[in-house]
Amino acid sequence: MLLTVTLNAAIDKRYVVENYQTGEVNRVKACTYTPGGKGLNVSKPAAIAGARVVATGFLGGHAGHYIEEALAPFGIESAFYHLPEESRSCVNIWDESSRTQTEFLEPGFTVKEDDFSGFLDKFKKLLPDAGVVAISGSVPKGLNGSAYRRLVDICKAAGKHVILDTSGSLLTEGLKSLPTMIKPNLDEIRMLTGKSCGAWEEILAAAEQLHRDGIPYVAISLGGEGSLLVCDEGAFRARVPKIQAVNTVGCGDSMIAGLALGLGGGLAAPEMLRQASAISAAAALREETGYFLPADRDRLLPQIEIETL
């Protein structure tokens, strides 16, 4: 079972417009509403890929109940800690003319320490059935940089693989507990290592440094340039075919889903990276965030080249 943690879940609203103008009235051509937050954008593709997924975190109010209802068709089991305040919404505006995206992210409710303690009790009860735990995204107001470090400590004490995908102090603090896997972007890996990462060799060296520092798996997504995975088996780069991306929001989360399934299934690192890259690329072909068609994944899979570095 894959246990996903989304402490700052949201309703993701995607507006499709043409020639978006600031300060003007913009007519929306189409809109979609989906359960969001990075952890839920891991949950959905993992469930589509056939995994049993249990999603936990905080939800609140009527919006929180909507999120649970929207997860049910994916077969995702909801095990959230509920608060009376409303869960947040996040708006993504896709301009068809310029092919650019603009996002508005609400801050959400405030979580008190008593609420977090209640969540931790629930989290500990869910852990025994989990093969892999994926912790993703931001945290609500009221929680500090130690929140994810505490969760990683609990996972490791229970002998569970744990993936941490976040940023800022949540990432730097969480790394102190040495999660099984991280997937920093270029800005985050620069922050963690102090390297400029302007050249490919510097990116590889930064990932190898983090691995030597005690992180078993270090994955780095490079968008259209593919991705990198460094672990005890070696260093590997995936090159993906050129595609006409429709929506890149959540593609990194789809990659986490693929990596989590590979980790839980005991796949060798090259095959884990290939599977994750195929799911991520397939997700970019869909308007819905955190969604892919298995047929797209299967078509892309043999086109992904894995290079041993």
N, C-alpha and C positions, 0 to 999 in steps of 0.2 A: 504494500500500500504506500502511495505517495501522500505525505501530509504537507499541505501548503499553508504558510502563515502570511496573512494579509492584515496587518494591524490598522491600516488606513484605507479600507476598501471604499469604493465609490461606484456611482452610476456613471458610466462613460457615455457621453452624448457626442455623436459625430455628425457634423453639419457639412453637407456638400453645397458649395456656392460657386458662382462664376464671377471672377473679377472682384474679389473681396476688397472693400474700401473702408478704411478707418474713418470714423466720424460720420458715416453715412448709413442709411437703411440698406441692409443686405437681405435679399430674398433667398431663403433656403430651398434648394432644389430637392433635397432628400435628407432624411435624418434617421439615425439608428440609435438605439439605447441598449447598452450591454453592461453586465456586471464587470466592474473594473477594479483597478489597483493591481500592482505588478504581480502579487501572489496569485490573484484570480486569473491573470493573463498567462500564468504558468499552468494553473489548474485545467483550463479549458482545452488547450492542445494536448496535454497529457491524457485527459479523458478521451479525447477524440482518437488518440493513438492506442487506446484500449486499456489503459491503466485504471486501477481502482484509485480514486482520488478522494481524500477527505480534506475539506477546506476549513480552516479556523482563523480566528482573529477577532476583531471588533465589528459589530454592526449596530445600527441604531435606528429607531423610529420606523415609519412606514417605508422609507427608502431602503432600510435594511431588510425588511420583509420582501420587498421587490427583488433585491439582489439574490436572496435565497431562492425565490420562485424562479428567477431567470437562470440560476445554476442547475436546477433540477433536470431540465431536458438533456443536459450533457451527461447526466448520471453522476454528477458530483454530489457527494454527501456533505451537508452543511453541519458544522459543529462549532458555531460561533458563540462568543460571549456577547450578550445583548445589553445595550445601553438605551435609555429613554430618548436621548437626543438624536436628531436625524443624521444619517450617513451623508457624506458629501457627494457632490457631482463634479465631474471634470468634462470640459468641453473641448473638442478637437474640431477645428474648422479646416476643411480641405478645399482649396481653391483650384478648380479644374483648369482655369486659364493659365496660372503661373505654376501649377503643380507644386504648391507649397502648403505647409501645414502650420497652423497657429493654435496654441493650446492655452486654456485657462484652467488652472487647478485650484479648487477650493481647499482651504486648510482643514475643514472638518471639525469634529467635536474635540473637547478636552478630556483626557483620560486621567483619573486620579490614581494614586498608588494603590488604594484599596481595590479599585477595578482591575488594575494590572495583576495584583496578587490573586484575585479571583480567576483571571484568565490563566495565570501560570498553573493553578490547581487543575483547571480543565485541560490544559496542554499536556501536563504530566500523565493524565489518564488516557490521552489519545496516543501517546508515544509507543506503548508496547506493540501495537499492530503495525507501526510504520517501518518501512525498509529504508526510506530516504525522507528527509525533511528539507523543504525548500522555503527559506525565509527571504522575503523580497520587499523592496520598496521603502517608503518613508514610514514614520510613526506619527501618531496623533499628537497634538499639543498636550503637554503635561508629562510626556515621557522624554528622557534624555538619552545621551549617546550610549549608555550602558544597557539599554533595553535588549538589544540583540545579543550583546555579549552574554547576558544572563540566559537567554534562550539557547545559545550555542553551548554553554556550559552544561545545561540540563540535557541536551541531546548527546553530548559526548559522554556524560556520566552514565547514560542509558545505553551506550555503545551503538549509537545511530549515526549513519552518514548524514551530514548537514551541509547544505549549500547556502551561502550567504551572498545575496545580490542587492547591495545598497550603496550608499555614498556618504561622503563627509565624515563626521565624527562617528556615526553609526558603523561605518566600515572600518575606520581606524581602531575603534574600541573593539569591535567584533573580531578583528584579526588577532587580537591578543589571546583569544581563546582557540585559535587555529582551527577554523572550520575545515571540513573536508574539501570544499571547492569554493572558489570565488570566480566572478566574471566581471572584472572591472573594465570600464571603457578607457580610452586613451587619457582623458583628463584625470580619471581616478588613479590610473597606474602611474602617471606623472607625480601626483600628489603622494602616493605611497612610497615611491622609490627615489624621487628627486631627479629622475632622468628626463631628458627633453623628449625622448621617443620620436625624434624627427625622422629617423631612418628605421627601416625594417629590423636591422641588426640590434638597434637600441631597444625596440619593443620586445624582441626575443630575450635580450639580456635582462630586461626589467622583469619579465615573467619568470625567468630562471632564478632571479634573485629572490622573488617571493616564494618560489618553490623551495629553495634552499633554506629560507627562513621558517619553513615548517608547514606550508600549505600544500597538501598532497596533490591537488589539481588546480591549476591556474589556467582559466580560459579567457581569451580576449577576442571580442567581436570587432571586426574591421569593416563592417558594412559590405559594400560591393566588392571589397578586396578579400573577403573570406573571413577566416577566423583561425585562432591559434590555441593549441592545448599543450601545456607542459606538465609532465607528471613523472613518476618513477620509470615509466616505460620509455620515456624520451620526449622529444618535442615534435609536434606535428602541425602542419598547416593545411587547412581546407580551402580549396578554390572552388567557388560556385559559378555556374553558368550565368551569363547575362540574362536578366529577366526584366519585364516591364512592371515595376513595382506599382501597386495600387495604394497600399497603406503599410507604411513601415513601423507604425506605432505598435509596440508589443512584440516585434520580431525577436528582440533580445530575450524576452520572456519565453517565447516559443523555443528558443535555443536552450534555455534553462530546462524547459520541460523535457526536451530530447536528451540532454545531458543527465538529468535526474533518472530517466528511464534506463539509460545505458548504465549508469552507476548501480542502480538497483538490480539490473539484470546481469551484472558482471561482465559486460562487454569489454573487449580490449579497447584501449584508448583510441586508435585510429577509427574503428567502427563506431564507437560512441560519438566521435566528432562528426563522422559522415552522416549518421542518423540525425543528429541535432541540427546540422547545417541544412539538411533536406527539409526538415520540419520548419525551420526558420524561413527558408526561401519560399516554401509553399505558403506560409502565412502572409508573406508580402504580396501575394497575388490576390488576396481577398480584401474586400472593403471592411469586413467585420474585424475588430481587434481581437487578437487571441484565438484565431480560428484558421483552420486549413482543411483542404480536401485531401484525404488519403491518396487519391489518384494523382494529385499534383506532387505529393511527396514521393510516391513510387516512381513517377516519371523523372523527377529531378535526381533521385538517389544515385543512379549509375553515372550521371554526368558530373558528380562532385569528385574532384581529384584530391587525394590525400598525399601530401609530400612529407617525408621524414626529414627533419632538419638536422 
